[in-house]
Amino acid sequence: MRRQVVGDDYVDRALATTNDFTKPMQDLVTEYC
């Protein structure tokens, strides 16, 4: 759903800038929000 709302480019950029601390939250938001 997140990709439908904000678009693939935004999600791809957000995931590309994750680190070990922020990756689990980004994965959760991408999958369920």
Stockholm file with secondary structure:
# STOCKHOLM 1.0

chainA/1-33         MRRQVVGDDYVDRALATTNDFTKPMQDLVTEYC
#=GR chainA/1-33 SS CHHHHHCHHHHHHHHHTCCTTTHHHHHHHHHHC
#=GC SS_cons        CHHHHHCHHHHHHHHHTCCTTTHHHHHHHHHHC
//
